[in-house]
Amino acid sequence: MMERAFPTSDGATPMMAQFLELRGQAPLDALLFYRMGDFYELFFDDAVRAAEALDIALTKRGEHQGEPIPMCGVPVHNAQAYLSRLIKAGFKVAVGEQMEDPAEAKKRGAKSVVKRAITRIVTPGTLTEDDLLDARSANRIAALARLATGEAALAWADVSEGVFQSSAVPEGALEAELAALNPAELLVADEDARLASALCPASTVTPRVRAKFDAASGERRLKQRFEVASLDSFGDFTRAEIAALGCLLDYLELTQAGAPAKLSAPRSMAAGAAMAIDPAARVSLEIDRTMAGSRKGSLIDAIDRTVTAPGARLLAERLARPSTDLDAIGARHDAVAFFLETRELREQVRARLKSAGDPARALSRLCLNRGGPRDLLQLARALREGERLNADFARSPRSRPPVLVASQLEAVSLAARPGLAALVQDVERALVDEPPLLTRDGGFVRPGWAPGLDELRKLKDESRRVVAGLQKTYADQSGVASLKVKHNNVLGYFIEVSAKNADALMGVEPFIHRQTMANAVRFSTPELGELEAKIASAGERAIALELEIFEELRARVEALSDSVRAAAQGLAELDLASAAAQWAEEAGACRPRVDDSGAFEIEAGRHPVVEAALRRQAERFTPNACRLDASGEAAARLLLVTGPNMAGKSTFLRQNALIAILAQAGLFVPAASARIGLVDRLFSRVGAADDLARGRSTFMAEMIETAAILNQAGPRALVILDEIGRGTSTYDGLSIAWAAVEHLHAVNRCRALFATHYHELTRLADELEACGNVSLKAREWKGELVFLHEVQPGPADRSYGVEVARRAGLPAAAVKRAKEILKRLESDDTPAAALSDLPLFSAVQAEPESRPSAVEERLKAIDPDGLSPREAHELLYVLKGLVAKDG
């Protein structure tokens, strides 16, 4: 953000002085939405920037210090849409709300300004509104702390769900950790802003002064916020974690205008608790987005069968951070297996969960005083579905669900929590079935819940009958049968008659002349004035009473927030487990065995995304086995994968990486069987792409990613590499690829799949003890190349590159020339010798491409057995005519 400056308040009007005072309280990089009645107004540089970003009119409002004041505005009722656009454009917005009714301000004097205050600073990482968020994706804000000791840690929160966590970051793992979190906003010390922008280009980076990352201050802030004498009860935090948590908590309180952040107690995630997936692997494997940036066509799109938004977010979290805890992985597999075996119960669970909504985000809005009656009712309905789920399980023949399922059922049980059960019952009884979105609209409390409210409503309803009675009385009294009693916000209740009947009321008691129009005249009476005051008072008191009822229920929800949050998590877990079973059944996926070995044994493995795409086209995916062993005893530790382009090498590499991710995410895998020794880090270099933003060519980007792999991969890592060295000369590329294979085999000693077109590399299988060769089958049939997509032992005999070029549409002359050069190259010992006396292309007579004649085309379309003698005779004349035409 460029440096910004605003004028002083010298000589300002009272309203503009108040704006500049609030502007000084807001962060300099935020726009200030200044509430003025039905609009949020922006002034000075805020207006200029907002008008450009929103494509709205930039106008002027008076002058300040001799200069016109730029101004633009957005209507309050549509502010969310404009906020969304500003946030997506990278802006932050401070909201300056009116804190009193304008009528109250007028009591202090005609020129008094309505009291206003900044109630919130909206930033990309602090959103809670449904219409500003993607329901199926988390919205995290993170803080990165790097201490002088070299310690580093990340803390993160999802304000929309109340999540608050941290993790120490080992050296070299920062980029992978940030890629896993994918925060909408990242807080860093000033000096780390450039590094953060490079590592996390999709996030809004918010620099904070170094003092905000002080561990001692962070500890005090955390203890005060969560009212504890020690943080030990929450976990074993490093000083860097405490510094990051403290900074994040401070920022969240700033954005909530000083209100305490409504988060769960902080939880530390142990370093190494999740499989680290490097950013290049996330991109190339298309886990949650394709390389084009679309969810459609990604892994999560192919396997997501969740029926709730929280379940979808949990699935995304599991795929982003697959577990390395064998017990947790096993428990998740048990849950999926249970639902796979109990189809009827699974269908019941999924049907119930469709009505559960999004209780976690509803709870967060209520705790932050941004929720409404619908959030309350949604929460109650979700918790009620949890109780019904327990009843469904109690009636099921499979009365003993596995540990994970049982624990989540206990979390959503109302019977075990009388306070929560009473709250749910009261909300269901207190609120109407279809409440309004906002509390200020009123009408959300059910009749019979509050006798005082019913009386006020009755008064308001009875007033309509009173008005009808008065209208008849006034009509009879005046003799004007067409007389009507009407209402508007300016006059309140009034009598309206046509202009020709006005004389009957003019100057006659109790009628008081109020307004004359072209075709009508309006009058009031003392009775109508009293009625207006009575009804208005009843309406105001009714709204006030409804707000009291809402606040009482909201406060009870907040007091039980831990139980509600646990129930919301339980519903999400049940959704994910049942959805995973649903996908496993549809896809024919199996339960993987994940253990502490170095094995990687996949039988008939398949790529879930490619298989789904082929299934839609009624085609079959060809499954393949993959066997690796980190020890090199039961199988090769490193496999060299050869074969022609388009034969399926990249698909084979990717599918095995995805199978490892799915297995450790606690899901079943697309294979006949799978045994996977725990993978702690996954590296992938598949596909070519420039990094122009950093001034890197395709080859440079490839080398940087390859260097990261060779420097970081350990014995438990899984590495997939595709075509290393192709971006430079043949000899350079072959040398780099050769050295990389040797390093992976001897130094990293990790399980690896290495696809290559350098057939010279296949000799390494004979020289390295734990290296092997596999290849993708291809056959030539009647002059055509047929890809079988089957993996077989041993190296490929040919690359078939020229044939692939022909199929891609190279001109026949160029294909013929390529074959001639290839033949010469393959017949000589060295490329230089082969090409030394090869004639130039221009000296070779390029044969014209042969195309089928019109006669041949017509003959191909004829079915001889289907022709009658007459049709055959006529066809001969047609063919004779075509021959003459071609001649």
ZAMARGU-4260 file (C-alpha; in steps of 0.2 Angstrom, whole numbers, plus 5000, padded with zeros to 4 digits):
<rodrens>
0) 5000/5000/5000 | 5007/5017/4995 | 5009/5030/5008 | 4993/5039/5012 | 4990/5056/5020
5) 4974/5064/5026 | 4971/5083/5031 | 4970/5089/5048 | 4954/5094/5056 | 4958/5113/5057
10) 4943/5122/5050 | 4932/5107/5048 | 4913/5106/5050 | 4908/5095/5065 | 4904/5081/5054
15) 4920/5081/5045 | 4930/5084/5061 | 4922/5068/5067 | 4926/5058/5051 | 4944/5064/5052
20) 4945/5058/5071 | 4939/5041/5066 | 4950/5041/5051 | 4965/5043/5063 | 4959/5029/5074
25) 4958/5017/5059 | 4973/5008/5051 | 4981/5018/5038 | 4979/5004/5025 | 4960/5003/5028
30) 4946/5012/5020 | 4934/5020/5032 | 4915/5016/5029 | 4907/5031/5038 | 4889/5028/5041
35) 4877/5042/5037 | 4859/5036/5038 | 4856/5024/5024 | 4873/5025/5016 | 4891/5022/5020
40) 4901/5037/5014 | 4919/5038/5010 | 4929/5054/5009 | 4946/5060/5003 | 4959/5047/4997
45) 4947/5033/5003 | 4934/5039/4991 | 4946/5040/4977 | 4952/5022/4979 | 4935/5015/4983
50) 4927/5023/4968 | 4940/5016/4956 | 4940/4998/4964 | 4920/4998/4964 | 4918/5007/4948
55) 4906/5019/4956 | 4904/5038/4954 | 4916/5049/4963 | 4908/5065/4968 | 4912/5080/4979
60) 4904/5086/4996 | 4908/5104/5001 | 4926/5110/5004 | 4939/5108/5017 | 4954/5119/5019
65) 4949/5127/5002 | 4949/5111/4993 | 4934/5101/4987 | 4931/5085/4997 | 4931/5069/4986
70) 4916/5058/4991 | 4908/5041/4986 | 4895/5030/4995 | 4887/5013/4995 | 4869/5009/5002
75) 4869/5001/5018 | 4857/4987/5013 | 4869/4982/4999 | 4885/4985/5008 | 4890/4967/5009
80) 4891/4965/4991 | 4903/4980/4990 | 4913/4974/5005 | 4915/4957/4996 | 4922/4966/4981
85) 4934/4977/4991 | 4941/4962/5001 | 4944/4952/4985 | 4953/4967/4978 | 4965/4967/4993
90) 4957/4981/5003 | 4953/4982/5022 | 4938/4991/5028 | 4935/5000/5044 | 4917/5002/5048
95) 4912/5018/5057 | 4894/5015/5063 | 4881/5027/5071 | 4880/5023/5089 | 4864/5032/5093
100) 4848/5037/5085 | 4849/5054/5075 | 4833/5060/5086 | 4844/5058/5102 | 4858/5069/5094
105) 4845/5082/5090 | 4841/5083/5108 | 4858/5090/5112 | 4856/5104/5099 | 4852/5106/5081
110) 4870/5105/5075 | 4875/5090/5086 | 4883/5076/5077 | 4877/5058/5079 | 4889/5048/5089
115) 4899/5036/5079 | 4913/5023/5082 | 4923/5010/5073 | 4915/4994/5077 | 4925/4983/5066
120) 4939/4982/5054 | 4935/4970/5040 | 4951/4961/5033 | 4952/4945/5022 | 4956/4934/5037
125) 4943/4940/5049 | 4927/4937/5038 | 4912/4929/5046 | 4897/4933/5035 | 4891/4919/5024
130) 4890/4930/5009 | 4908/4935/5010 | 4914/4917/5013 | 4916/4901/5003 | 4905/4889/5013
135) 4916/4874/5008 | 4933/4882/5011 | 4941/4888/5027 | 4946/4906/5029 | 4962/4907/5040
140) 4972/4921/5046 | 4990/4916/5051 | 5004/4925/5060 | 5022/4920/5057 | 5035/4923/5071
145) 5053/4921/5069 | 5064/4924/5084 | 5082/4930/5085 | 5086/4912/5092 | 5081/4905/5075
150) 5065/4898/5081 | 5050/4900/5070 | 5032/4896/5072 | 5015/4899/5064 | 4999/4902/5073
155) 4982/4902/5064 | 4964/4905/5067 | 4948/4903/5057 | 4937/4917/5065 | 4922/4910/5056
160) 4923/4894/5066 | 4933/4899/5082 | 4948/4888/5078 | 4964/4894/5086 | 4980/4883/5083
165) 4999/4884/5082 | 5014/4874/5077 | 5033/4876/5078 | 5040/4876/5060 | 5056/4866/5057
170) 5070/4873/5047 | 5066/4871/5028 | 5047/4867/5031 | 5040/4885/5031 | 5035/4886/5013
175) 5026/4869/5014 | 5017/4874/5031 | 5011/4890/5023 | 5005/4880/5007 | 4995/4868/5019
180) 4987/4883/5028 | 4984/4894/5013 | 4979/4909/5024 | 4968/4923/5017 | 4979/4935/5028
185) 4997/4933/5035 | 5004/4943/5049 | 5023/4946/5049 | 5035/4957/5057 | 5040/4972/5046
190) 5056/4965/5040 | 5048/4948/5035 | 5035/4956/5023 | 5045/4953/5007 | 5049/4935/5012
195) 5031/4932/5016 | 5025/4939/5000 | 5036/4928/4990 | 5032/4912/5000 | 5013/4916/5001
200) 5009/4926/4985 | 4990/4922/4986 | 4988/4929/5004 | 4986/4947/5010 | 5002/4951/5019
205) 5000/4962/5034 | 5016/4969/5042 | 5016/4972/5061 | 5029/4980/5071 | 5042/4968/5079
210) 5036/4972/5097 | 5019/4963/5093 | 5029/4947/5091 | 5036/4948/5109 | 5034/4931/5118
215) 5032/4938/5135 | 5019/4950/5130 | 5010/4936/5120 | 5010/4925/5135 | 5002/4939/5146
220) 4989/4942/5133 | 4984/4924/5131 | 4983/4921/5150 | 4972/4937/5152 | 4961/4932/5137
225) 4958/4914/5142 | 4958/4918/5161 | 4972/4905/5166 | 4987/4906/5177 | 4997/4895/5165
230) 4996/4890/5147 | 5002/4872/5152 | 4984/4866/5152 | 4982/4870/5133 | 4998/4862/5128
235) 5017/4863/5127 | 5020/4879/5117 | 5037/4885/5111 | 5042/4903/5114 | 5040/4906/5095
240) 5022/4899/5096 | 5017/4910/5110 | 5024/4925/5101 | 5014/4920/5085 | 4998/4917/5095
245) 5000/4933/5105 | 5002/4943/5089 | 4987/4935/5081 | 4976/4938/5096 | 4981/4956/5097
250) 4977/4959/5079 | 4960/4950/5081 | 4956/4962/5095 | 4961/4977/5085 | 4949/4971/5070
255) 4935/4969/5083 | 4937/4986/5089 | 4944/4981/5106 | 4932/4967/5109 | 4939/4950/5115
260) 4942/4937/5101 | 4929/4923/5102 | 4940/4908/5099 | 4942/4891/5106 | 4957/4889/5118
265) 4974/4888/5108 | 4980/4871/5104 | 4998/4866/5098 | 5000/4855/5084 | 5016/4845/5086
270) 5029/4848/5072 | 5029/4833/5060 | 5011/4829/5065 | 5006/4830/5046 | 5013/4825/5030
275) 5023/4840/5023 | 5018/4843/5005 | 5029/4855/4996 | 5020/4869/4986 | 5026/4862/4969
280) 5018/4845/4973 | 5001/4854/4978 | 5001/4863/4962 | 5006/4848/4951 | 4995/4835/4960
285) 4980/4847/4959 | 4974/4842/4976 | 4961/4856/4979 | 4963/4867/4963 | 4968/4862/4945
290) 4983/4871/4938 | 4970/4883/4930 | 4964/4888/4947 | 4947/4879/4946 | 4940/4867/4959
295) 4932/4857/4945 | 4944/4843/4939 | 4954/4843/4956 | 4956/4828/4968 | 4944/4836/4980
300) 4931/4838/4967 | 4932/4820/4962 | 4930/4813/4979 | 4919/4825/4989 | 4903/4817/4994
305) 4900/4828/5009 | 4882/4835/5012 | 4887/4849/5024 | 4899/4864/5022 | 4908/4860/5038
310) 4911/4842/5032 | 4918/4849/5015 | 4930/4860/5025 | 4936/4846/5036 | 4939/4835/5020
315) 4949/4849/5013 | 4959/4851/5029 | 4963/4832/5029 | 4969/4832/5011 | 4979/4848/5014
320) 4988/4840/5030 | 4987/4821/5029 | 4991/4814/5046 | 5007/4805/5052 | 4999/4798/5067
325) 4996/4780/5064 | 4982/4778/5078 | 4973/4793/5071 | 4974/4786/5053 | 4968/4769/5059
330) 4953/4777/5068 | 4948/4786/5053 | 4949/4771/5042 | 4938/4761/5055 | 4925/4775/5054
335) 4925/4774/5035 | 4924/4755/5035 | 4909/4755/5047 | 4899/4766/5036 | 4904/4757/5021
340) 4897/4741/5029 | 4881/4749/5035 | 4873/4756/5020 | 4856/4759/5027 | 4862/4768/5042
345) 4874/4778/5031 | 4860/4784/5021 | 4850/4789/5037 | 4865/4799/5043 | 4868/4808/5027
350) 4849/4812/5026 | 4849/4819/5043 | 4865/4829/5041 | 4858/4838/5026 | 4847/4848/5038
355) 4862/4852/5050 | 4867/4868/5041 | 4883/4876/5047 | 4883/4877/5066 | 4901/4882/5068
360) 4900/4898/5058 | 4882/4902/5065 | 4890/4900/5083 | 4905/4912/5078 | 4893/4925/5072
365) 4882/4924/5087 | 4897/4925/5099 | 4903/4941/5089 | 4886/4949/5090 | 4884/4948/5071
370) 4872/4934/5071 | 4853/4935/5069 | 4837/4924/5073 | 4841/4912/5058 | 4858/4908/5066
375) 4850/4904/5083 | 4837/4893/5074 | 4850/4884/5063 | 4861/4880/5078 | 4846/4873/5087
380) 4841/4862/5072 | 4859/4856/5070 | 4860/4850/5088 | 4843/4842/5087 | 4848/4832/5072
385) 4863/4826/5082 | 4851/4820/5095 | 4841/4811/5081 | 4857/4803/5075 | 4860/4795/5092
390) 4842/4788/5091 | 4846/4781/5073 | 4861/4772/5080 | 4852/4766/5095 | 4840/4757/5083
395) 4853/4750/5072 | 4858/4732/5072 | 4876/4738/5072 | 4875/4745/5090 | 4894/4746/5092
400) 4901/4759/5081 | 4920/4761/5081 | 4929/4773/5093 | 4929/4788/5082 | 4911/4787/5077
405) 4906/4784/5095 | 4915/4799/5102 | 4907/4810/5089 | 4890/4803/5093 | 4893/4807/5111
410) 4898/4825/5106 | 4882/4828/5098 | 4871/4820/5111 | 4859/4832/5120 | 4855/4818/5133
415) 4873/4820/5140 | 4871/4839/5141 | 4855/4845/5150 | 4860/4863/5148 | 4862/4862/5130
420) 4846/4852/5128 | 4836/4865/5137 | 4844/4879/5126 | 4839/4869/5110 | 4821/4866/5117
425) 4819/4885/5122 | 4826/4891/5105 | 4814/4879/5095 | 4799/4885/5106 | 4804/4904/5106
430) 4807/4907/5087 | 4795/4906/5073 | 4799/4893/5059 | 4805/4905/5046 | 4813/4920/5056
435) 4819/4936/5047 | 4838/4938/5044 | 4840/4953/5055 | 4834/4955/5073 | 4829/4973/5069
440) 4816/4967/5058 | 4807/4959/5073 | 4793/4946/5071 | 4804/4932/5075 | 4798/4927/5092
445) 4784/4914/5092 | 4767/4919/5099 | 4764/4912/5117 | 4783/4913/5122 | 4782/4930/5130
450) 4765/4936/5137 | 4771/4954/5138 | 4776/4953/5119 | 4759/4945/5115 | 4750/4960/5123
455) 4760/4973/5113 | 4756/4964/5097 | 4738/4962/5101 | 4737/4981/5104 | 4745/4984/5087
460) 4733/4971/5079 | 4718/4978/5087 | 4723/4996/5082 | 4719/4990/5064 | 4701/4986/5069
465) 4701/5003/5079 | 4706/5012/5063 | 4692/5003/5053 | 4680/5009/5066 | 4686/5027/5066
470) 4685/5027/5047 | 4666/5022/5047 | 4663/5035/5061 | 4671/5049/5052 | 4662/5044/5036
475) 4645/5044/5044 | 4649/5060/5054 | 4655/5070/5038 | 4643/5062/5026 | 4658/5058/5014
480) 4656/5039/5011 | 4673/5039/5001 | 4683/5045/5016 | 4698/5034/5020 | 4710/5033/5035
485) 4728/5030/5029 | 4745/5030/5035 | 4763/5036/5030 | 4779/5039/5039 | 4777/5058/5038
490) 4759/5061/5044 | 4756/5045/5053 | 4737/5041/5053 | 4727/5054/5043 | 4710/5056/5034
495) 4710/5058/5015 | 4695/5064/5005 | 4694/5070/4987 | 4696/5089/4984 | 4677/5091/4980
500) 4672/5083/4997 | 4685/5093/5007 | 4672/5107/5012 | 4662/5094/5022 | 4677/5093/5034
505) 4685/5110/5033 | 4684/5119/5049 | 4673/5106/5057 | 4678/5098/5073 | 4687/5086/5076
510) 4695/5087/5059 | 4711/5097/5057 | 4717/5102/5040 | 4735/5095/5037 | 4738/5095/5018
515) 4730/5100/5001 | 4735/5091/4985 | 4729/5092/4967 | 4716/5079/4969 | 4715/5076/4988
520) 4714/5084/5005 | 4721/5077/5021 | 4715/5079/5039 | 4720/5073/5056 | 4710/5071/5072
525) 4716/5071/5091 | 4710/5053/5091 | 4721/5048/5076 | 4736/5057/5084 | 4734/5047/5101
530) 4732/5031/5091 | 4748/5034/5081 | 4757/5037/5097 | 4750/5022/5105 | 4754/5010/5090
535) 4771/5017/5088 | 4775/5015/5106 | 4768/4997/5106 | 4779/4993/5090 | 4795/5000/5098
540) 4792/4991/5114 | 4788/4975/5105 | 4805/4976/5095 | 4814/4980/5111 | 4807/4965/5120
545) 4811/4954/5105 | 4829/4960/5106 | 4830/4956/5124 | 4823/4939/5121 | 4836/4936/5107
550) 4850/4943/5118 | 4846/4931/5132 | 4846/4916/5121 | 4862/4922/5112 | 4871/4924/5129
555) 4866/4906/5133 | 4873/4900/5117 | 4890/4909/5121 | 4890/4902/5138 | 4889/4885/5131
560) 4900/4888/5116 | 4913/4874/5120 | 4899/4861/5120 | 4891/4869/5104 | 4908/4869/5095
565) 4912/4851/5100 | 4895/4846/5093 | 4898/4855/5077 | 4915/4846/5075 | 4906/4830/5078
570) 4893/4833/5065 | 4907/4837/5053 | 4917/4821/5057 | 4901/4811/5054 | 4898/4819/5038
575) 4916/4816/5032 | 4916/4798/5037 | 4900/4794/5029 | 4904/4804/5014 | 4921/4795/5012
580) 4912/4778/5013 | 4900/4784/5000 | 4914/4788/4988 | 4923/4772/4992 | 4908/4762/4987
585) 4905/4772/4971 | 4924/4771/4966 | 4927/4753/4972 | 4941/4760/4984 | 4949/4749/4997
590) 4955/4751/5014 | 4974/4754/5014 | 4986/4747/5027 | 4997/4762/5034 | 5011/4756/5045
595) 5028/4760/5051 | 5037/4751/5037 | 5046/4758/5022 | 5034/4749/5010 | 5024/4756/4996
600) 5014/4742/4988 | 5000/4746/4978 | 4990/4733/4968 | 4979/4739/4953 | 4981/4757/4958
605) 4970/4770/4949 | 4970/4789/4947 | 4954/4795/4955 | 4952/4811/4945 | 4957/4803/4928
610) 4946/4788/4932 | 4931/4798/4936 | 4933/4808/4919 | 4935/4792/4909 | 4919/4785/4918
615) 4909/4800/4912 | 4914/4795/4894 | 4910/4777/4897 | 4928/4772/4896 | 4939/4761/4907
620) 4954/4766/4917 | 4969/4754/4916 | 4975/4750/4934 | 4993/4747/4938 | 5004/4741/4952
625) 5018/4750/4960 | 5030/4742/4972 | 5044/4752/4982 | 5053/4748/4998 | 5064/4761/5007
630) 5076/4747/5012 | 5078/4741/4995 | 5075/4723/5001 | 5057/4718/4995 | 5057/4730/4980
635) 5067/4744/4972 | 5068/4760/4982 | 5069/4770/4966 | 5060/4766/4950 | 5065/4773/4933
640) 5049/4775/4923 | 5051/4775/4904 | 5039/4775/4889 | 5032/4786/4875 | 5023/4802/4878
645) 5005/4800/4881 | 5007/4783/4887 | 5003/4788/4905 | 5019/4790/4914 | 5014/4806/4923
650) 4997/4799/4927 | 5006/4784/4935 | 5017/4795/4945 | 5003/4806/4951 | 4991/4792/4956
655) 5003/4785/4968 | 5006/4801/4976 | 4988/4804/4978 | 4985/4787/4985 | 4998/4791/4999
660) 4989/4807/5002 | 4972/4799/5003 | 4978/4785/5014 | 4985/4796/5027 | 4971/4808/5026
665) 4961/4794/5033 | 4952/4789/5017 | 4951/4773/5007 | 4961/4773/4991 | 4957/4768/4973
670) 4966/4751/4972 | 4964/4733/4974 | 4975/4733/4989 | 4988/4745/4997 | 5001/4745/5010
675) 5010/4761/5013 | 5024/4764/5025 | 5021/4781/5033 | 5026/4796/5022 | 5032/4811/5032
680) 5035/4822/5016 | 5029/4822/4999 | 5039/4830/4985 | 5033/4831/4967 | 5041/4839/4951
685) 5029/4835/4937 | 5025/4846/4923 | 5034/4862/4916 | 5030/4880/4920 | 5038/4896/4920
690) 5039/4907/4936 | 5039/4924/4927 | 5034/4934/4942 | 5051/4929/4950 | 5061/4930/4933
695) 5063/4911/4932 | 5063/4901/4916 | 5055/4884/4916 | 5072/4876/4918 | 5077/4887/4932
700) 5060/4884/4941 | 5063/4865/4938 | 5081/4866/4945 | 5075/4876/4961 | 5062/4863/4965
705) 5074/4848/4961 | 5087/4856/4973 | 5074/4858/4987 | 5070/4839/4985 | 5088/4833/4985
710) 5092/4844/5000 | 5076/4840/5011 | 5070/4823/5006 | 5073/4810/5020 | 5071/4791/5021
715) 5052/4792/5025 | 5049/4804/5010 | 5040/4800/4994 | 5047/4808/4978 | 5040/4809/4961
720) 5050/4817/4947 | 5045/4819/4929 | 5057/4823/4915 | 5071/4831/4925 | 5084/4840/4914
725) 5073/4842/4898 | 5074/4861/4898 | 5093/4862/4893 | 5105/4853/4881 | 5104/4834/4879
730) 5121/4831/4888 | 5118/4844/4902 | 5100/4837/4905 | 5106/4819/4905 | 5120/4823/4917
735) 5109/4832/4929 | 5096/4818/4928 | 5109/4805/4931 | 5116/4814/4946 | 5099/4817/4953
740) 5095/4798/4952 | 5111/4793/4961 | 5108/4806/4975 | 5091/4801/4978 | 5096/4783/4979
745) 5112/4784/4989 | 5110/4800/5000 | 5091/4804/5002 | 5087/4785/5002 | 5069/4789/4999
750) 5055/4780/4989 | 5055/4788/4972 | 5047/4787/4955 | 5058/4795/4942 | 5050/4796/4924
755) 5062/4800/4910 | 5065/4800/4891 | 5084/4798/4894 | 5085/4779/4890 | 5103/4780/4895
760) 5097/4781/4913 | 5090/4764/4913 | 5107/4757/4914 | 5108/4763/4932 | 5096/4749/4937
765) 5110/4737/4934 | 5123/4748/4944 | 5112/4753/4959 | 5107/4740/4971 | 5090/4747/4975
770) 5085/4754/4958 | 5073/4746/4945 | 5065/4749/4928 | 5047/4749/4923 | 5039/4756/4907
775) 5023/4760/4899 | 5017/4748/4886 | 5014/4754/4868 | 5012/4743/4852 | 5012/4747/4834
780) 4997/4740/4825 | 4994/4742/4806 | 5005/4757/4806 | 4997/4765/4821 | 5004/4767/4838
785) 4992/4760/4852 | 4995/4766/4870 | 4990/4752/4882 | 4993/4762/4898 | 5000/4746/4907
790) 5016/4747/4917 | 5028/4732/4914 | 5045/4728/4922 | 5060/4733/4912 | 5064/4749/4902
795) 5055/4754/4886 | 5062/4749/4870 | 5058/4765/4860 | 5051/4783/4864 | 5040/4784/4849
800) 5042/4802/4849 | 5041/4804/4830 | 5024/4794/4830 | 5017/4805/4843 | 5022/4821/4833
805) 5013/4813/4818 | 4997/4811/4828 | 4999/4829/4834 | 4997/4835/4816 | 5015/4838/4810
810) 5015/4839/4791 | 5019/4823/4783 | 5035/4830/4775 | 5042/4835/4792 | 5037/4818/4800
815) 5046/4809/4785 | 5062/4820/4788 | 5061/4816/4807 | 5061/4798/4804 | 5076/4799/4792
820) 5086/4809/4805 | 5081/4797/4819 | 5087/4782/4808 | 5104/4790/4805 | 5106/4795/4824
825) 5102/4777/4829 | 5114/4769/4817 | 5129/4779/4822 | 5139/4780/4838 | 5137/4799/4841
830) 5125/4813/4836 | 5139/4823/4828 | 5145/4809/4817 | 5127/4805/4812 | 5123/4822/4806
835) 5139/4827/4799 | 5134/4823/4781 | 5115/4824/4782 | 5108/4834/4768 | 5098/4850/4773
840) 5079/4849/4773 | 5078/4861/4759 | 5088/4849/4748 | 5075/4835/4751 | 5061/4835/4739
845) 5045/4835/4751 | 5032/4823/4744 | 5015/4830/4743 | 5003/4824/4756 | 4992/4811/4749
850) 4973/4814/4752 | 4959/4802/4748 | 4950/4807/4732 | 4932/4811/4730 | 4929/4793/4723
855) 4938/4785/4737 | 4928/4795/4750 | 4912/4790/4742 | 4917/4772/4741 | 4921/4771/4759
860) 4903/4777/4763 | 4895/4763/4753 | 4888/4747/4760 | 4888/4735/4745 | 4876/4723/4753
865) 4863/4736/4756 | 4862/4742/4738 | 4848/4737/4726 | 4852/4733/4708 | 4844/4750/4703
870) 4854/4759/4716 | 4870/4751/4711 | 4868/4755/4693 | 4864/4774/4698 | 4880/4774/4709
875) 4891/4769/4694 | 4886/4784/4685 | 4889/4795/4700 | 4907/4788/4702 | 4910/4790/4684
880) 4905/4808/4685 | 4917/4810/4700 | 4932/4803/4691 | 4928/4815/4676 | 4928/4829/4688
885) 4944/4825/4697 | 4952/4822/4680
</rodrens>
